[in-house]
Amino acid sequence: MSAKDIFGQFLKPNSIFKNRETLRSSYMPDELPHREKEIDQLASVLVAALRGETPSNVFIYGKTGTGKTCVTKFVGNQLIRSGKSFNKPVEFIYINCQVVDTQYRVLTHITNQFIKKWDDRVPFTGWPTDEVYSKLMECIDRFGGAVTIALDEIDKLVMKSGDDLLYNLSRINSDLRVAKASIIGISNDLRFTELLDPRVKSSLGEEEMIFSSYNADEIRDILEKRASTAFKDGVVATEVLSLVAALAAQEHGDARKALDLLRIAAESAEREGSAVVKETHVYEALERIESDRISEVLRTLPAQSKLILVSAIKGEDMKGGSLTTGEAYEIYKQMCSLSGYPVLTERRVTELISELDMLGIIEARVVSFGKYGRTKEIKVGNQKNEIISSLSKDSAVSELLDLKGKQKKLDSL
């Protein structure tokens, strides 16, 4: 069969989609329902740039899918448009720190947004960091206006590379001669600033915004607006949109997940040859999303984090319920002995447990024992079977999940 024949059978003219791209989280709509207050709040901070003043730095917090990135990009784009209308030199630069994840790469990325207009680009390796920073100051001053730098997933960068970048950016205005700059930090982790040096926290945390989760009605409104542009008439019934909204609301009000769920359900319907999206397609899509998400997260975990997760699974099985971080650490040390991995400190293991909690792989909550102090109680989430299935495919940890004759050593704890 030729390549044309292979793809031709799927190029059906009666697709249920008008524009499936509007269901992707990367799509920027003309309006953001139920985020008017947050848009106005951020705009009231950044408007200083249009007056030739320095806007305050802002930290934006909220769980995944609460509109933090969309609102920031939306306001940033509007700022640039207003700058052109009022003939004011303003610039907005967005960086995802999960992708651009070191101080050098962030500074280089920002610098190259300006330098491409005048000179050769800064290389992505090879220069001293101080030299890149100096070049950045030179470029921003040459631009001469107000620059807003949005750092999304900023907690990921700090966890990987420390807060040196934020320290440098916190003093940026004292190093600029003509221009002005402000920082927007976006994080899913409300505890993120606990990782920062107090000087950095004081300099950058001038304004804070917290995005609450969407409820089911709000998610349904978002879905209805997107569905009207994504699908042909009559493809998605109100009941299907309500189901998708309800499922997403159960998962902490994640609008991004709701859009993915609706799109994948519709793609399943399209492949099946169905003219409408049914509830069965939604449930199939939900199962697929959960499986794919867990597999992708676990695939990218460092070996030590996988070992800690295996320890939590085995400990929970042995105890018949949740366990404390101290108990998990004892099992983890035994796991290291059995597998030959070096033993991390208890403090570092606790930090990795917090990261697993933030990823939604385990649940960790602080419990109080009165005069005996507080500790974290951890338990593997509701997707335990999917986690075990994914980990079993990893040769480095699959044996530890089974353990066979070695189990007796753990049972004696």
JOKAQUI-V119594 format. One line per field, one symbol per residue. burial: b if it has 24 or more other ideal C-beta (glycine too) atoms within 12 Angstrom, else e. A space follows every 10 residues. Layout:
burial->???
//
This chain:
burial->eeeeeeeeee eeeeebbeeb ebbebebebe ebbbbeebbe ebbebbbbbb eeebbbbbbb bbbbbbbbbb bbbbbbbbbb eebeeeebbb bbbbbbbbeb bbbbbbbbbb bbbbbeeeee ebeeeeeebe ebbebbbbbb eebebbbbbb bbbbbbbbbb bebbbbbbbb ebbeebeebb bbbbbbbbbe ebbebbeeeb eebbbeebbe bebbebebbb bbbbbbbeeb beeebbeeeb bbbbbbbbbe bbbbbbbbbb bbbbbbbbbb eeebebbbbe bbebbbeebb eebbbebbee bebbbbbbbb bbbbbbebbe ebbbbbbbbb bbbbbeebbe beebeeeebb bbbbbbbbbb bbbbeeeeee eeeebbbbbb bebbebbbeb beebebbeeb bebeeeeeeb eee
//
